[in-house]
Amino acid sequence: MAVTLSLVLLFGVLLLLLLRFKALGIGAAVVAVLFGFYLADTDAHHTITDLIDAVTNAIPHP
């Protein structure tokens, strides 16, 4: 899947920035959880991947 690699990179960069600027809130927790799920191949990975696919497909493409 082409979107997965891009999302791992995006979540990784966001997590590094949030940790660097000590922005520890609900946003950092969500980014960290998503980053962890994409890095680890757990049973929940397929559910989260389906959710992200649904969100990216819902965004209109020009």
C-alpha positions as CSV (number, residue, x, y, z in Angstrom):
1,M,0.0,0.0,0.0
2,A,1.5,3.3,-1.0
3,V,-0.3,5.3,1.7
4,T,1.1,3.3,4.6
5,L,4.7,4.3,4.1
6,S,3.8,7.9,3.8
7,L,1.7,7.8,6.9
8,V,4.5,6.1,8.9
9,L,6.9,8.9,7.8
10,L,4.3,11.6,8.6
11,F,3.4,10.1,12.0
12,G,7.1,9.7,12.8
13,V,7.9,13.3,12.0
14,L,4.9,14.6,13.9
15,L,5.9,12.5,16.9
16,L,9.4,13.8,16.9
17,L,8.2,17.4,16.7
18,L,5.7,16.9,19.5
19,L,8.3,15.4,21.7
20,R,10.9,18.1,20.8
21,F,8.5,20.9,21.7
22,K,7.1,19.1,24.7
23,A,3.5,19.3,23.4
24,L,2.3,16.4,25.4
25,G,-1.5,16.3,25.1
26,I,-4.2,14.2,23.5
27,G,-2.8,15.0,20.0
28,A,0.6,13.6,20.9
29,A,-1.0,10.5,22.3
30,V,-3.0,9.9,19.1
31,V,0.1,10.4,16.9
32,A,2.2,8.1,19.1
33,V,-0.5,5.3,19.1
34,L,-1.0,5.6,15.3
35,F,2.8,5.5,14.7
36,G,3.1,2.5,17.0
37,F,0.4,0.6,15.2
38,Y,1.9,1.2,11.8
39,L,5.3,0.2,12.9
40,A,4.2,-3.0,14.7
41,D,2.2,-5.5,12.8
42,T,-0.5,-6.3,15.4
43,D,-4.0,-7.7,14.9
44,A,-5.4,-4.1,15.2
45,H,-3.2,-3.0,12.3
46,H,-5.7,-4.2,9.7
47,T,-8.6,-2.4,11.4
48,I,-6.6,0.9,11.6
49,T,-5.4,0.5,8.0
50,D,-9.0,0.1,6.9
51,L,-10.0,3.2,8.8
52,I,-7.2,5.3,7.4
53,D,-8.1,4.0,3.9
54,A,-11.7,5.0,4.4
55,V,-10.6,8.5,5.5
56,T,-8.2,9.0,2.6
57,N,-10.8,7.8,0.1
58,A,-13.4,10.1,1.6
59,I,-11.1,13.1,0.8
60,P,-12.0,14.4,-2.6
61,H,-9.2,14.2,-5.2
62,P,-8.8,17.0,-7.7
